[in-house]
Structure formats: structure tokens, C-alpha cells
Amino acid sequence: MKFRSLNEPKKIVIVNQAVNYLTIGFANEFIKDNWEVGLITGSIHSQGESLSSRVRVSLINRFSERSLLNKLCNWSIALVRSLHLLLVQYKGYHILYISNPPMIYWLSLFLREKFSIMIWDVYPDTLRIFNIQRTNLIYRFWRWINRIVFRKAERLLTIGTRISQSLEQYVDRSKITIVPLWSTFNKDHVVQDKENDFITEHSLSDKFVVQYSGNIGLTHDINVIFDLAQVLKDQTNVVFQIIGRGYRSMGIQNKIITGGFNNVHFLEFQSDDRFANSLSAADLGVVILDSRTAKGSVPSKTYNLMAFGKPILYIAAADSELYDYAHQYGNGKCYESSAIAEIASFIQRISTDEAYYNQLSRNSHCAADYFQRKNARVLVDQFN
């Protein structure tokens, strides 16, 4: 039997096709503990924290935000390239899969190295957004792989209680560890109205801004924004702002024009140097998840809104992490997407009741205390 020397460095390789500040935080924490760290990725988006120069980076293809077919092709290439790197350059490393591509952990069916998995979105459950039913062959095959791979994994990590519950259909709850995420921002990044040229540029100084900012994919039913805009069209102080990119973004501008939505504005995704300005301009942040996938995902924009002390309108099912946030932290309200009248009433109240608005804002700041950069330590401590 071969034993590892006490002086031999601990080795880990993180596999994530699209790296952001969260993965960077994990990698940098491993470096602090003197691990030898590798990173297999297609892109690195730092957003406030730079990747340590001691991390060995191996590049694969970049993640694509296009159609499902394009994504499947893109993910397949990423799988092949990642497998090659793991076989050739990272023998003997512990592998930490972070779920992009969502099937990336399938590689451990062909590898002998020990591995762990960090799950941000639960698949195949999320495939229901494409109307893929549980009886579908792909869905059943994926579930079968989950049961095998999750039991084989040394550690199974995820970001919230509801997602953990979704994973219990595949593996015993005792094996799952919750690692809360965090925002790259804090209250010091908030740009005050008088100093915010984004507000001036878009004529928002006398408006109550209901803002959706982020990916506009299949799991984000942005049509609810238009339903609300129609109901509140006579509330001239309320404007809806949609900022982002993704599958659903293509038809938004046409809908604004053809539907005559003068109270809905669409902007392309903001650059990093403009993001704090745009988020600071929001009075009410909107987080949307389709009810078919709400239990298996948490949009990271949630934590940015908390960090900025923004009240939040959560549009999600009652079995979602977002619903729990609204009730646990009292920083907003959560509604099903069909509850248009109730949501409109909430917007009317929060836009006119300053005391109510300020209470929700304070609660959002308090909620942000639970989602800090120190949470990266929670993950790394599982390996020590």
C-alpha cells in the first residue's frame, strides 16, 4: 500500500467551464492552506477578486449562452477536453467539479481519482423547463448516473436547504454539506443617487425603479414584468427596467415596442465598471425562477441585492429557497408568477410607504451578513 508523505502537498483541481468570483474564492482559499491548485476552465471573470498567480490554469472552450443545441455541443467539447486534461495533467489530484457543464461530474465514471461535487443547479430536474418529463429516456439516464456518482463522491456540496432536499432523491442527506454563497459587493459599493450618472443618463431621478438585472434564460419568465407593467401603467412614477442577456432577451425589445410599454426599459448587460451604478439605481430588485425548477436553483443576483440593501420581489414557488429567504429575512415578498394583482399591490405599497420600504431595506442589509466571502472557508474546511 502506498502512503502519502506528510510533506507531500495536497493537490486539488477545480473544474468549472465559466469561472466567476465564487470559484476564484474557493481556489484562493485552498492556496491559503498551501494546497497545490489546478483550474480547468474556459473563462475567468474576476468581479472584484483576482485569482492567485499560484493557481495552475488549463484552458478549455468558453461557455456559450446560445440555444440549447449550441449549449449541448459546447458542453460536449468541454467534457472531452476536461477529460483529456484530467487524464494527462492532473493524475493524483483530488477533483472538485463545479456544475458547469451540468454533467461535468460524469467524467468520474471514467477516472480513478477521488472527487467531490459542488452543485449550484440540480440536473436533470432543471431539464423540466424544456418540457422534458421524468419518463424521458435522457431524464431517467441522468437520474441513474446521479445515484451512482453522488454515492461515489467523497463530498457532495450545495448552496441551500431546498436544493439539498432535491438531492436527497439521489443520496443520503448525511452526505450533503451546505455552503452558502456570497456577493462580490458590499454596502460600501453602493453609489448614492446624486453621484450616480446611470440615474441621470436614464432619467430615473424621480422614478421608483423596479429592476430585473441578470441572465434572461428559460428559467426566468420575464413575461411577468410585462404583466405588471400593464397593470401599473397609470402609476407614472413606477418604471420597470430589464437589464441582461440570454435566450429570452431577443424578443424583449420587440415586445416593448409592439406592446407600447412606455414604462418598461431594456438595457444590455452592464459592464463590471458600470454594474454598481446600475444596481444602485434600483429601488426594488426582482429575482425570478420558473416554478418547475425553483427548488433546484438560486440566482446569484439575490446576494448582490442583499449586499446593496435592496428590497426584493421574489417570483418563485413556495417550495423554493427564494420563498424561504423572503420569510426568513423579511427583506421582500415572494409570489407565484400568476399572482399579478398581489404583486402589483406590493409594488404600489413599497413605492409609496417610506417606512415600509426602509424596513425591508434594513432587513436586506442584515440578510447580507449571512452571505459573506468567509463562506468560501466553509467549503475548504471540508477538505482539511
Secondary structure as UniProt FT lines:
FT   TURN            6..7
FT   STRAND          11..15
FT   STRAND          18..19
FT   HELIX           21..32
FT   TURN            33..34
FT   STRAND          36..41
FT   STRAND          43..44
FT   TURN            47..48
FT   TURN            53..54
FT   STRAND          56..59
FT   HELIX           68..88
FT   TURN            91..92
FT   STRAND          94..98
FT   TURN            102..103
FT   HELIX           104..109
FT   STRAND          115..119
FT   TURN            123..124
FT   HELIX           125..130
FT   TURN            134..135
FT   HELIX           137..152
FT   STRAND          155..158
FT   HELIX           161..167
FT   TURN            168..170
FT   HELIX           173..175
FT   STRAND          176..178
FT   HELIX           187..189
FT   HELIX           193..195
FT   HELIX           197..201
FT   TURN            202..203
FT   TURN            205..206
FT   STRAND          208..215
FT   TURN            218..219
FT   HELIX           223..231
FT   TURN            232..234
FT   TURN            236..237
FT   STRAND          238..245
FT   HELIX           247..251
FT   HELIX           252..258
FT   TURN            259..260
FT   TURN            262..263
FT   STRAND          264..268
FT   HELIX           272..280
FT   STRAND          284..288
FT   TURN            291..293
FT   HELIX           294..296
FT   HELIX           301..307
FT   TURN            308..309
FT   STRAND          312..315
FT   TURN            318..319
FT   HELIX           321..329
FT   STRAND          332..335
FT   TURN            337..338
FT   HELIX           340..352
FT   HELIX           354..368
FT   TURN            369..370
FT   HELIX           373..375
FT   HELIX           376..381
FT   TURN            382..383
//
